[in-house]
Amino acid sequence: MNTAKPGSDPASTTTASTPAPSPVPTPPLFTAIGRGAVGLCPAYGKTRLFTGYLRVAEVCTACGAPLGQVRADDGPPVFTILIAGAIVVTLLVVMESTMNLSMLTEAAILLPLMLVVCLGLLRPIKGGTLGLMLQIGMIKPPTQ
């Protein structure tokens, strides 16, 4: 029984319903996030995700994943500030309840700590966010 419309090519009707295979490898979700968090290509896992501290490589040299077209924008800084703030505020509450330190001493301890925690978490969080976005297909189309 032929289900194709009269005058249409039967080969085109069978390929239209079948999605084209992705040219980029697609690992499981948490694998992609984990690879991105350690600074590797979320799709392939062998090459570097970053060319600088936070600059993303345009294309994976091994698998061709369009890493530069994934735009994380404001997500990673927001997540970083929320996590670092929770850590530092918890430490502040513990310090206030157990020690009798002046505000200047607390500031001298907690402000540098906040800076170190933010800088330490920003790159892994950005990598994990890029891995998530690449996995779910949030890729900005190239401009023409």
CNS distance restraints for C-alpha pairs under 8 A (distance, minus, plus):
assign (resid   4 and name CA) (resid   8 and name CA) 6.66 0.50 0.50
assign (resid   4 and name CA) (resid   9 and name CA) 7.59 0.50 0.50
assign (resid   4 and name CA) (resid  10 and name CA) 5.80 0.50 0.50
assign (resid   4 and name CA) (resid  13 and name CA) 6.76 0.50 0.50
assign (resid   8 and name CA) (resid  12 and name CA) 7.86 0.50 0.50
assign (resid   8 and name CA) (resid  13 and name CA) 7.93 0.50 0.50
assign (resid   9 and name CA) (resid  13 and name CA) 6.81 0.50 0.50
assign (resid  10 and name CA) (resid  14 and name CA) 6.67 0.50 0.50
assign (resid  11 and name CA) (resid  15 and name CA) 6.49 0.50 0.50
assign (resid  12 and name CA) (resid  16 and name CA) 6.02 0.50 0.50
assign (resid  13 and name CA) (resid  17 and name CA) 6.86 0.50 0.50
assign (resid  14 and name CA) (resid  18 and name CA) 6.79 0.50 0.50
assign (resid  15 and name CA) (resid  19 and name CA) 7.56 0.50 0.50
assign (resid  22 and name CA) (resid  26 and name CA) 7.90 0.50 0.50
assign (resid  23 and name CA) (resid  64 and name CA) 7.96 0.50 0.50
assign (resid  24 and name CA) (resid  43 and name CA) 6.75 0.50 0.50
assign (resid  24 and name CA) (resid  63 and name CA) 6.29 0.50 0.50
assign (resid  24 and name CA) (resid  64 and name CA) 6.66 0.50 0.50
assign (resid  24 and name CA) (resid  65 and name CA) 5.55 0.50 0.50
assign (resid  25 and name CA) (resid  43 and name CA) 5.33 0.50 0.50
assign (resid  25 and name CA) (resid  44 and name CA) 6.41 0.50 0.50
assign (resid  25 and name CA) (resid  63 and name CA) 7.36 0.50 0.50
assign (resid  26 and name CA) (resid  43 and name CA) 5.66 0.50 0.50
assign (resid  26 and name CA) (resid 135 and name CA) 6.63 0.50 0.50
assign (resid  27 and name CA) (resid  31 and name CA) 6.20 0.50 0.50
assign (resid  27 and name CA) (resid  32 and name CA) 6.05 0.50 0.50
assign (resid  27 and name CA) (resid  42 and name CA) 7.93 0.50 0.50
assign (resid  27 and name CA) (resid  43 and name CA) 6.20 0.50 0.50
assign (resid  27 and name CA) (resid  44 and name CA) 7.96 0.50 0.50
assign (resid  27 and name CA) (resid 135 and name CA) 7.73 0.50 0.50
assign (resid  28 and name CA) (resid  32 and name CA) 6.33 0.50 0.50
assign (resid  29 and name CA) (resid  33 and name CA) 6.35 0.50 0.50
assign (resid  29 and name CA) (resid 132 and name CA) 6.77 0.50 0.50
assign (resid  29 and name CA) (resid 135 and name CA) 6.34 0.50 0.50
assign (resid  30 and name CA) (resid  34 and name CA) 5.93 0.50 0.50
assign (resid  31 and name CA) (resid  35 and name CA) 6.06 0.50 0.50
assign (resid  31 and name CA) (resid  42 and name CA) 7.52 0.50 0.50
assign (resid  32 and name CA) (resid  36 and name CA) 6.17 0.50 0.50
assign (resid  32 and name CA) (resid  42 and name CA) 4.41 0.50 0.50
assign (resid  32 and name CA) (resid  43 and name CA) 6.21 0.50 0.50
assign (resid  32 and name CA) (resid 128 and name CA) 7.53 0.50 0.50
assign (resid  32 and name CA) (resid 131 and name CA) 4.91 0.50 0.50
assign (resid  32 and name CA) (resid 132 and name CA) 6.54 0.50 0.50
assign (resid  32 and name CA) (resid 135 and name CA) 6.72 0.50 0.50
assign (resid  33 and name CA) (resid  37 and name CA) 6.10 0.50 0.50
assign (resid  33 and name CA) (resid  42 and name CA) 6.63 0.50 0.50
assign (resid  33 and name CA) (resid 127 and name CA) 7.33 0.50 0.50
assign (resid  33 and name CA) (resid 128 and name CA) 4.40 0.50 0.50
assign (resid  33 and name CA) (resid 129 and name CA) 6.84 0.50 0.50
assign (resid  33 and name CA) (resid 130 and name CA) 7.54 0.50 0.50
assign (resid  33 and name CA) (resid 131 and name CA) 4.55 0.50 0.50
assign (resid  33 and name CA) (resid 132 and name CA) 5.45 0.50 0.50
assign (resid  34 and name CA) (resid  38 and name CA) 6.43 0.50 0.50
assign (resid  34 and name CA) (resid  42 and name CA) 7.67 0.50 0.50
assign (resid  34 and name CA) (resid 128 and name CA) 6.24 0.50 0.50
assign (resid  34 and name CA) (resid 131 and name CA) 7.64 0.50 0.50
assign (resid  35 and name CA) (resid  39 and name CA) 6.41 0.50 0.50
assign (resid  35 and name CA) (resid  40 and name CA) 5.16 0.50 0.50
assign (resid  35 and name CA) (resid  41 and name CA) 6.41 0.50 0.50
assign (resid  35 and name CA) (resid  42 and name CA) 5.02 0.50 0.50
assign (resid  35 and name CA) (resid  45 and name CA) 5.89 0.50 0.50
assign (resid  35 and name CA) (resid 127 and name CA) 7.72 0.50 0.50
assign (resid  35 and name CA) (resid 128 and name CA) 7.27 0.50 0.50
assign (resid  35 and name CA) (resid 131 and name CA) 7.16 0.50 0.50
assign (resid  36 and name CA) (resid  40 and name CA) 5.30 0.50 0.50
assign (resid  36 and name CA) (resid  41 and name CA) 6.12 0.50 0.50
assign (resid  36 and name CA) (resid  42 and name CA) 4.99 0.50 0.50
assign (resid  36 and name CA) (resid  49 and name CA) 7.00 0.50 0.50
assign (resid  36 and name CA) (resid 124 and name CA) 7.07 0.50 0.50
assign (resid  36 and name CA) (resid 126 and name CA) 7.75 0.50 0.50
assign (resid  36 and name CA) (resid 127 and name CA) 4.03 0.50 0.50
assign (resid  36 and name CA) (resid 128 and name CA) 4.52 0.50 0.50
assign (resid  36 and name CA) (resid 129 and name CA) 7.42 0.50 0.50
assign (resid  36 and name CA) (resid 130 and name CA) 6.51 0.50 0.50
assign (resid  36 and name CA) (resid 131 and name CA) 5.02 0.50 0.50
assign (resid  37 and name CA) (resid 123 and name CA) 7.44 0.50 0.50
assign (resid  37 and name CA) (resid 124 and name CA) 4.14 0.50 0.50
assign (resid  37 and name CA) (resid 125 and name CA) 6.07 0.50 0.50
assign (resid  37 and name CA) (resid 126 and name CA) 7.19 0.50 0.50
assign (resid  37 and name CA) (resid 127 and name CA) 4.52 0.50 0.50
assign (resid  37 and name CA) (resid 128 and name CA) 4.33 0.50 0.50
assign (resid  37 and name CA) (resid 129 and name CA) 7.95 0.50 0.50
assign (resid  37 and name CA) (resid 131 and name CA) 7.78 0.50 0.50
assign (resid  38 and name CA) (resid 124 and name CA) 6.08 0.50 0.50
assign (resid  38 and name CA) (resid 127 and name CA) 7.09 0.50 0.50
assign (resid  38 and name CA) (resid 128 and name CA) 7.99 0.50 0.50
assign (resid  39 and name CA) (resid  48 and name CA) 5.98 0.50 0.50
assign (resid  39 and name CA) (resid  49 and name CA) 5.21 0.50 0.50
assign (resid  39 and name CA) (resid  50 and name CA) 6.52 0.50 0.50
assign (resid  39 and name CA) (resid 123 and name CA) 7.81 0.50 0.50
assign (resid  39 and name CA) (resid 124 and name CA) 6.83 0.50 0.50
assign (resid  39 and name CA) (resid 127 and name CA) 5.93 0.50 0.50
assign (resid  40 and name CA) (resid  44 and name CA) 7.94 0.50 0.50
assign (resid  40 and name CA) (resid  45 and name CA) 5.21 0.50 0.50
assign (resid  40 and name CA) (resid  46 and name CA) 6.22 0.50 0.50
assign (resid  40 and name CA) (resid  47 and name CA) 5.58 0.50 0.50
assign (resid  40 and name CA) (resid  48 and name CA) 4.60 0.50 0.50
assign (resid  40 and name CA) (resid  49 and name CA) 4.78 0.50 0.50
assign (resid  40 and name CA) (resid  50 and name CA) 7.83 0.50 0.50
assign (resid  40 and name CA) (resid 127 and name CA) 7.95 0.50 0.50
assign (resid  41 and name CA) (resid  45 and name CA) 4.80 0.50 0.50
assign (resid  41 and name CA) (resid  46 and name CA) 6.47 0.50 0.50
assign (resid  41 and name CA) (resid  47 and name CA) 5.62 0.50 0.50
assign (resid  41 and name CA) (resid  48 and name CA) 5.80 0.50 0.50
assign (resid  41 and name CA) (resid  49 and name CA) 4.85 0.50 0.50
assign (resid  41 and name CA) (resid  60 and name CA) 6.64 0.50 0.50
assign (resid  41 and name CA) (resid  67 and name CA) 7.94 0.50 0.50
assign (resid  41 and name CA) (resid 131 and name CA) 7.85 0.50 0.50
assign (resid  42 and name CA) (resid  49 and name CA) 7.71 0.50 0.50
assign (resid  42 and name CA) (resid 130 and name CA) 7.68 0.50 0.50
assign (resid  42 and name CA) (resid 131 and name CA) 4.94 0.50 0.50
assign (resid  42 and name CA) (resid 134 and name CA) 7.46 0.50 0.50
assign (resid  42 and name CA) (resid 135 and name CA) 7.95 0.50 0.50
assign (resid  43 and name CA) (resid  63 and name CA) 7.65 0.50 0.50
assign (resid  43 and name CA) (resid  65 and name CA) 6.91 0.50 0.50
assign (resid  43 and name CA) (resid 131 and name CA) 7.68 0.50 0.50
assign (resid  43 and name CA) (resid 134 and name CA) 7.85 0.50 0.50
assign (resid  43 and name CA) (resid 135 and name CA) 7.78 0.50 0.50
assign (resid  44 and name CA) (resid  62 and name CA) 7.37 0.50 0.50
assign (resid  44 and name CA) (resid  63 and name CA) 6.30 0.50 0.50
assign (resid  46 and name CA) (resid  62 and name CA) 7.56 0.50 0.50
assign (resid  47 and name CA) (resid  60 and name CA) 6.76 0.50 0.50
assign (resid  47 and name CA) (resid  61 and name CA) 7.04 0.50 0.50
assign (resid  47 and name CA) (resid  62 and name CA) 6.74 0.50 0.50
assign (resid  48 and name CA) (resid  57 and name CA) 7.69 0.50 0.50
assign (resid  48 and name CA) (resid  60 and name CA) 7.67 0.50 0.50
assign (resid  49 and name CA) (resid  56 and name CA) 5.93 0.50 0.50
assign (resid  49 and name CA) (resid  57 and name CA) 5.82 0.50 0.50
assign (resid  49 and name CA) (resid  60 and name CA) 7.43 0.50 0.50
assign (resid  49 and name CA) (resid  67 and name CA) 7.52 0.50 0.50
assign (resid  49 and name CA) (resid 127 and name CA) 7.39 0.50 0.50
assign (resid  50 and name CA) (resid  54 and name CA) 6.32 0.50 0.50
assign (resid  50 and name CA) (resid  55 and name CA) 5.51 0.50 0.50
assign (resid  50 and name CA) (resid  56 and name CA) 4.40 0.50 0.50
assign (resid  50 and name CA) (resid  57 and name CA) 5.36 0.50 0.50
assign (resid  51 and name CA) (resid  55 and name CA) 5.56 0.50 0.50
assign (resid  51 and name CA) (resid  56 and name CA) 5.84 0.50 0.50
assign (resid  51 and name CA) (resid  57 and name CA) 5.48 0.50 0.50
assign (resid  52 and name CA) (resid  56 and name CA) 7.30 0.50 0.50
assign (resid  53 and name CA) (resid 123 and name CA) 7.10 0.50 0.50
assign (resid  54 and name CA) (resid 123 and name CA) 6.26 0.50 0.50
assign (resid  54 and name CA) (resid 126 and name CA) 7.84 0.50 0.50
assign (resid  56 and name CA) (resid  67 and name CA) 6.75 0.50 0.50
assign (resid  56 and name CA) (resid  68 and name CA) 5.94 0.50 0.50
assign (resid  57 and name CA) (resid  67 and name CA) 6.11 0.50 0.50
assign (resid  57 and name CA) (resid  68 and name CA) 5.77 0.50 0.50
assign (resid  58 and name CA) (resid  66 and name CA) 6.32 0.50 0.50
assign (resid  58 and name CA) (resid  67 and name CA) 5.34 0.50 0.50
assign (resid  58 and name CA) (resid  68 and name CA) 3.88 0.50 0.50
assign (resid  58 and name CA) (resid  69 and name CA) 7.19 0.50 0.50
assign (resid  59 and name CA) (resid  64 and name CA) 5.57 0.50 0.50
assign (resid  59 and name CA) (resid  65 and name CA) 5.55 0.50 0.50
assign (resid  59 and name CA) (resid  66 and name CA) 4.79 0.50 0.50
assign (resid  59 and name CA) (resid  67 and name CA) 5.21 0.50 0.50
assign (resid  59 and name CA) (resid  68 and name CA) 6.21 0.50 0.50
assign (resid  60 and name CA) (resid  64 and name CA) 4.81 0.50 0.50
assign (resid  60 and name CA) (resid  65 and name CA) 5.17 0.50 0.50
assign (resid  60 and name CA) (resid  66 and name CA) 6.80 0.50 0.50
assign (resid  60 and name CA) (resid  67 and name CA) 6.60 0.50 0.50
assign (resid  66 and name CA) (resid  70 and name CA) 7.23 0.50 0.50
assign (resid  66 and name CA) (resid 139 and name CA) 7.91 0.50 0.50
assign (resid  67 and name CA) (resid 130 and name CA) 7.99 0.50 0.50
assign (resid  67 and name CA) (resid 134 and name CA) 7.75 0.50 0.50
assign (resid  69 and name CA) (resid 139 and name CA) 5.55 0.50 0.50
assign (resid  69 and name CA) (resid 140 and name CA) 5.13 0.50 0.50
assign (resid  69 and name CA) (resid 141 and name CA) 6.92 0.50 0.50
assign (resid  69 and name CA) (resid 142 and name CA) 7.09 0.50 0.50
assign (resid  70 and name CA) (resid 130 and name CA) 6.53 0.50 0.50
assign (resid  70 and name CA) (resid 133 and name CA) 6.87 0.50 0.50
assign (resid  70 and name CA) (resid 134 and name CA) 6.60 0.50 0.50
assign (resid  70 and name CA) (resid 138 and name CA) 6.60 0.50 0.50
assign (resid  70 and name CA) (resid 139 and name CA) 4.81 0.50 0.50
assign (resid  70 and name CA) (resid 140 and name CA) 6.00 0.50 0.50
assign (resid  71 and name CA) (resid 130 and name CA) 7.56 0.50 0.50
assign (resid  71 and name CA) (resid 139 and name CA) 7.22 0.50 0.50
assign (resid  71 and name CA) (resid 140 and name CA) 6.97 0.50 0.50
assign (resid  72 and name CA) (resid  76 and name CA) 6.89 0.50 0.50
assign (resid  72 and name CA) (resid 126 and name CA) 7.09 0.50 0.50
assign (resid  72 and name CA) (resid 129 and name CA) 6.65 0.50 0.50
assign (resid  72 and name CA) (resid 130 and name CA) 6.21 0.50 0.50
assign (resid  72 and name CA) (resid 133 and name CA) 7.71 0.50 0.50
assign (resid  74 and name CA) (resid  78 and name CA) 6.38 0.50 0.50
assign (resid  75 and name CA) (resid  79 and name CA) 6.25 0.50 0.50
assign (resid  75 and name CA) (resid 126 and name CA) 7.86 0.50 0.50
assign (resid  75 and name CA) (resid 129 and name CA) 7.59 0.50 0.50
assign (resid  76 and name CA) (resid  80 and name CA) 5.97 0.50 0.50
assign (resid  76 and name CA) (resid 122 and name CA) 6.50 0.50 0.50
assign (resid  76 and name CA) (resid 125 and name CA) 5.66 0.50 0.50
assign (resid  76 and name CA) (resid 126 and name CA) 4.96 0.50 0.50
assign (resid  76 and name CA) (resid 129 and name CA) 6.78 0.50 0.50
assign (resid  77 and name CA) (resid  81 and name CA) 6.08 0.50 0.50
assign (resid  77 and name CA) (resid 122 and name CA) 6.57 0.50 0.50
assign (resid  77 and name CA) (resid 126 and name CA) 7.97 0.50 0.50
assign (resid  78 and name CA) (resid  82 and name CA) 6.22 0.50 0.50
assign (resid  79 and name CA) (resid  83 and name CA) 6.19 0.50 0.50
assign (resid  79 and name CA) (resid 125 and name CA) 7.41 0.50 0.50
assign (resid  80 and name CA) (resid  84 and name CA) 5.92 0.50 0.50
assign (resid  80 and name CA) (resid 118 and name CA) 6.08 0.50 0.50
assign (resid  80 and name CA) (resid 121 and name CA) 6.15 0.50 0.50
assign (resid  80 and name CA) (resid 122 and name CA) 5.77 0.50 0.50
assign (resid  80 and name CA) (resid 125 and name CA) 6.93 0.50 0.50
assign (resid  81 and name CA) (resid  85 and name CA) 5.64 0.50 0.50
assign (resid  81 and name CA) (resid 118 and name CA) 6.72 0.50 0.50
assign (resid  82 and name CA) (resid  86 and name CA) 6.17 0.50 0.50
assign (resid  83 and name CA) (resid  87 and name CA) 6.37 0.50 0.50
assign (resid  84 and name CA) (resid  88 and name CA) 6.12 0.50 0.50
assign (resid  84 and name CA) (resid 114 and name CA) 6.52 0.50 0.50
assign (resid  84 and name CA) (resid 117 and name CA) 5.98 0.50 0.50
assign (resid  84 and name CA) (resid 118 and name CA) 5.98 0.50 0.50
assign (resid  84 and name CA) (resid 121 and name CA) 7.98 0.50 0.50
assign (resid  85 and name CA) (resid  89 and name CA) 5.79 0.50 0.50
assign (resid  85 and name CA) (resid 114 and name CA) 7.49 0.50 0.50
assign (resid  86 and name CA) (resid  90 and name CA) 5.99 0.50 0.50
assign (resid  87 and name CA) (resid  91 and name CA) 6.30 0.50 0.50
assign (resid  88 and name CA) (resid  92 and name CA) 6.09 0.50 0.50
assign (resid  88 and name CA) (resid 110 and name CA) 6.74 0.50 0.50
assign (resid  88 and name CA) (resid 113 and name CA) 7.55 0.50 0.50
assign (resid  88 and name CA) (resid 114 and name CA) 6.45 0.50 0.50
assign (resid  89 and name CA) (resid  93 and name CA) 6.19 0.50 0.50
assign (resid  90 and name CA) (resid  94 and name CA) 6.30 0.50 0.50
assign (resid  91 and name CA) (resid  95 and name CA) 6.05 0.50 0.50
assign (resid  92 and name CA) (resid  96 and name CA) 6.05 0.50 0.50
assign (resid  92 and name CA) (resid 106 and name CA) 7.72 0.50 0.50
assign (resid  92 and name CA) (resid 110 and name CA) 7.59 0.50 0.50
assign (resid  93 and name CA) (resid  97 and name CA) 6.16 0.50 0.50
assign (resid  94 and name CA) (resid  98 and name CA) 6.06 0.50 0.50
assign (resid  95 and name CA) (resid  99 and name CA) 5.35 0.50 0.50
assign (resid  95 and name CA) (resid 100 and name CA) 7.80 0.50 0.50
assign (resid  95 and name CA) (resid 101 and name CA) 7.82 0.50 0.50
assign (resid  96 and name CA) (resid 100 and name CA) 6.75 0.50 0.50
assign (resid  96 and name CA) (resid 101 and name CA) 7.50 0.50 0.50
assign (resid 101 and name CA) (resid 105 and name CA) 6.19 0.50 0.50
assign (resid 101 and name CA) (resid 106 and name CA) 6.49 0.50 0.50
assign (resid 102 and name CA) (resid 106 and name CA) 6.35 0.50 0.50
assign (resid 103 and name CA) (resid 107 and name CA) 6.04 0.50 0.50
assign (resid 104 and name CA) (resid 108 and name CA) 6.05 0.50 0.50
assign (resid 105 and name CA) (resid 109 and name CA) 6.28 0.50 0.50
assign (resid 106 and name CA) (resid 110 and name CA) 5.90 0.50 0.50
assign (resid 107 and name CA) (resid 111 and name CA) 5.52 0.50 0.50
assign (resid 108 and name CA) (resid 112 and name CA) 6.92 0.50 0.50
assign (resid 109 and name CA) (resid 113 and name CA) 6.40 0.50 0.50
assign (resid 110 and name CA) (resid 114 and name CA) 5.97 0.50 0.50
assign (resid 111 and name CA) (resid 115 and name CA) 6.39 0.50 0.50
assign (resid 112 and name CA) (resid 116 and name CA) 6.21 0.50 0.50
assign (resid 113 and name CA) (resid 117 and name CA) 6.05 0.50 0.50
assign (resid 114 and name CA) (resid 118 and name CA) 6.05 0.50 0.50
assign (resid 115 and name CA) (resid 119 and name CA) 6.13 0.50 0.50
assign (resid 116 and name CA) (resid 120 and name CA) 5.91 0.50 0.50
assign (resid 117 and name CA) (resid 121 and name CA) 6.04 0.50 0.50
assign (resid 118 and name CA) (resid 122 and name CA) 5.90 0.50 0.50
assign (resid 119 and name CA) (resid 123 and name CA) 7.46 0.50 0.50
assign (resid 120 and name CA) (resid 124 and name CA) 7.83 0.50 0.50
assign (resid 121 and name CA) (resid 125 and name CA) 6.04 0.50 0.50
assign (resid 122 and name CA) (resid 126 and name CA) 6.03 0.50 0.50
assign (resid 123 and name CA) (resid 127 and name CA) 6.11 0.50 0.50
assign (resid 124 and name CA) (resid 128 and name CA) 6.07 0.50 0.50
assign (resid 125 and name CA) (resid 129 and name CA) 6.04 0.50 0.50
assign (resid 126 and name CA) (resid 130 and name CA) 6.10 0.50 0.50
assign (resid 127 and name CA) (resid 131 and name CA) 6.16 0.50 0.50
assign (resid 128 and name CA) (resid 132 and name CA) 6.22 0.50 0.50
assign (resid 129 and name CA) (resid 133 and name CA) 6.12 0.50 0.50
assign (resid 130 and name CA) (resid 134 and name CA) 5.96 0.50 0.50
assign (resid 131 and name CA) (resid 135 and name CA) 6.06 0.50 0.50
assign (resid 132 and name CA) (resid 136 and name CA) 6.32 0.50 0.50
assign (resid 133 and name CA) (resid 137 and name CA) 6.06 0.50 0.50
assign (resid 133 and name CA) (resid 138 and name CA) 5.03 0.50 0.50
assign (resid 133 and name CA) (resid 139 and name CA) 7.29 0.50 0.50
assign (resid 134 and name CA) (resid 138 and name CA) 5.89 0.50 0.50
assign (resid 134 and name CA) (resid 139 and name CA) 6.56 0.50 0.50
